[in-house]
């Protein structure tokens, strides 16, 4: 059985007055690519950036083709 691969997304705070509302800039990244994008955006003066880890196939419905 294969392990679920994690992905990363880079997000930015949409409104400084609302602390929990983020906009996704890019998702589906590897860890290295996410940190590279984060540093590039910080160099351009963007602040309030966050990296979020997620598992895209974790709650997938249907059969696993590798098992059948």
HELIX and SHEET records of a PDB file:
HELIX    1   1 UNK A   31  UNK A   43  1                                  13    
SHEET    1   A 3 UNK A  18  UNK A  29  0                                        
SHEET    2   A 3 UNK A   7  UNK A  15 -1                                        
SHEET    3   A 3 UNK A  49  UNK A  54 -1                                        
END                                                                             
